[in-house]
Amino acid sequence: ETGVTQSPTHLIKTRGQQVTLRCSSQSGHNTVSWYQQALGQGPQFIFQYYREEENGRGNFPPRFSGLQFPNYSSELNVNALELDDSALYLCASSLDRVEKLFFGSGTQLSVL
Amino acid sequence: AQSVTQLDSQVPVFEEAPVELRCNYSSSVSVYLFWYVQYPNQGLQLLLKYLSGSTLVKGINGFEAEFNKSQTSFHLRKPSVHISDTAEYFCAVNNAGNMLTFGGGTRLMVKP
């Protein structure tokens, strides 16, 4: 029902590498948010994009960056991977309003 | 700054018994409150939300929650649980910004 798809589902990288995660928003949604969920914890807000512009950012360093494309799909890029970046990365889309968020199933990133 | 505390990391309960998952929040302004459920290897699914109006909110799968402003709580309840309710439950708050702040989660374990 959600219509939010993320790829890949699983990914293994080594420390220092760069990674790109992708998200296809639900049809008609113009806002996408990214969250990081470490093992055994709740999701933490990374940033949000609204109509291709960054529209808010959580407490994450600049090596976490993103893009939103004209078709409202989105990418999360992480440079200089660290072991603590190992987590489930969740994408959520909405039409303008946070109270109607739809989450994807996530990308499980393991950094070795 | 806003924060969310889920008082129980795990709640074991027998099938058909009632359950309450506790959530307390801190915020200096009016908030929107949410409960999400996460099944293994899946993203987050919205159970219910409080935006305004009646303090008793009914959601999917027979769950309900009550907003208590004086106690800054939003506890989730179900009168009779099923094995299929076994999952991780997250309480979240939004205070008219563009991000959700999640609690650490409560693992509901329903035993036969």
Chai-1 contact restraints between the chains, C-beta under 6 A:
chainA,res_idxA,chainB,res_idxB,connection_type,confidence,min_distance_angstrom,max_distance_angstrom,comment,restraint_id
A,Q41,B,G104,contact,1.0,0.0,6.0,A-B,restraint_1
A,G42,B,F90,contact,1.0,0.0,6.0,A-B,restraint_2
A,G42,B,F102,contact,1.0,0.0,6.0,A-B,restraint_3
A,G42,B,G103,contact,1.0,0.0,6.0,A-B,restraint_4
A,G42,B,G104,contact,1.0,0.0,6.0,A-B,restraint_5
A,G42,B,G105,contact,1.0,0.0,6.0,A-B,restraint_6
A,P43,B,F102,contact,1.0,0.0,6.0,A-B,restraint_7
A,F45,B,M99,contact,1.0,0.0,6.0,A-B,restraint_8
A,Q48,B,N98,contact,1.0,0.0,6.0,A-B,restraint_9
A,N55,B,N98,contact,1.0,0.0,6.0,A-B,restraint_10
A,G56,B,N98,contact,1.0,0.0,6.0,A-B,restraint_11
A,G56,B,M99,contact,1.0,0.0,6.0,A-B,restraint_12
A,L90,B,G43,contact,1.0,0.0,6.0,A-B,restraint_13
A,V98,B,N94,contact,1.0,0.0,6.0,A-B,restraint_14
A,V98,B,N98,contact,1.0,0.0,6.0,A-B,restraint_15
A,E99,B,Y32,contact,1.0,0.0,6.0,A-B,restraint_16
A,E99,B,K49,contact,1.0,0.0,6.0,A-B,restraint_17
A,F103,B,G43,contact,1.0,0.0,6.0,A-B,restraint_18
A,F103,B,L44,contact,1.0,0.0,6.0,A-B,restraint_19
A,G104,B,G43,contact,1.0,0.0,6.0,A-B,restraint_20
A,S105,B,Q42,contact,1.0,0.0,6.0,A-B,restraint_21
A,S105,B,G43,contact,1.0,0.0,6.0,A-B,restraint_22
A,G106,B,G43,contact,1.0,0.0,6.0,A-B,restraint_23
